[in-house]
Amino acid sequence: MKTLIELLSTGNAQSACLTAAQSAPLTFSALRQLREYVQTEFNKFGIGRHDRVALVLPNGAEMAASFVTVACCATSAPLNPSYRADEFEFYLNDLNAKALVVEKGSSSPAVAVAAKMGIALIELLPTPALGAGSFTLNMDSLTPQAAKFPGHAQAEDVALVLHTSGTTSRPKIVPLTHLNVSASAQNIAHSTHFSNQDRGLNVMPLFHIHGLIAGILAPLSQGGEVYCTSGFNALKFFSQMDEVKPTWYTAVPTMHQAILSRSANNKAVIAKVPLRFIRSSSSSLPPQVLAELETTFKAPVIEAYGMTEAAHQMACNPLPPGQRKPGTVGLAAGPEIAIMNPEGDLMPTGSTGEIVIRGSNVTPGYENNDKANAEAFTNGWFRTGDQGVMDEQAYVSITGRLKEIINRGGEKISPREVDEVLMDHPAVAQVVCFGIPHDKLGEEVGAAVVLREGMTATEKELREYTATRLADFKVPRKVLLMDDIPKGATGKLQRIGMAQKLGLA
């Protein structure tokens, strides 16, 4: 299957594909009809293949359905609804968006920005009685005209455009073709053994690759069902679990930790709703959290490794009876994976170097950015920017982001290694280590720590604890005890820029 249309043709016509609170189930037949409706309306008003349509919608079933249906006839460009006006102006301009889709009555600053930039506004009107995520479109602001490239999208057409996070440089546009996203969805479905019996509880944001591909497309590709929430809320998770009866969910580590913090009061729900598996991706899952999840839910936890440029998944730990190796991101699960040295040579098993990938799910290249492409691609391999190692069984371990490695007077320190030691302390619930600028050494190790509820520890205690497990140069020189650690838009802890955020640089 090389296009989203082919991908979504497999589900049983009368089976539910999307469900949500206070909505009728949306069947696969209704989703296909919705896709045809969107294509007809878009083509009637001059929007077709190769045209970019920005989506600024609340998390939920309408966002899921609009992403899929728009991508089948144009290019979907989901944007974070919490952006401010200046950010919308940057992204809409950078994407060269032809139209913007918002919910009717939206108060998003994107509406005024689109008007200022002369971008056509399309209003989405939800019709939950006809199925979760179903909608009609108000195209009154557009002039009827023939689309230059009408009809169904083709395998080589761009289905989805997203920006990289841009923590250290200007955000880069990542175009992902139908072939890329279809391949990735099928890779994930293979790793997770999805079937039409599966029901997912999606708590991931749908402006991010993890939620779009693993949360929505992969299960739908096998005729499964996805319950769409309005976003992650730890206070609602177990009531949603009780109501929805999911067979699985996927999340980032900080979400898993928040779920665990409320699990003791929800043992009855956990016992009543057995999960087939739990998936974690987007940042490293501390082995301690993985073990606690498996003990609590009595279900296997599979850690996967993904990034936007790979249309999400690159590696994944296998489900039983395959071996799960905590602390690794598993085996290649789609693209080929190798380890490369700075000179561009592939390295033998057991060597530490840069993780590189190639395969049908990998972006053809950044848009309008020759410099970035020259740096990112070497001999057909995409350089992930992650440092890692592959063992004799081909399991991949990430030792850190190359840009996140702390250089303390010439000594290279992986912040993840320090994280994992601190996570072993019984009072520590969450931690992120990062580099702090130092006038003589270049950088020092800093750590932001959230303690478990009802437990205490001092900065001195935590430093002394790490000193018993790590060489002196790796011991954090500053430990900040915090109620909460600043996170990115998707709930990920971000090391780069943490020192600045905390006023340490």
Disulfide bonds with the S-S distance in Angstrom:
none
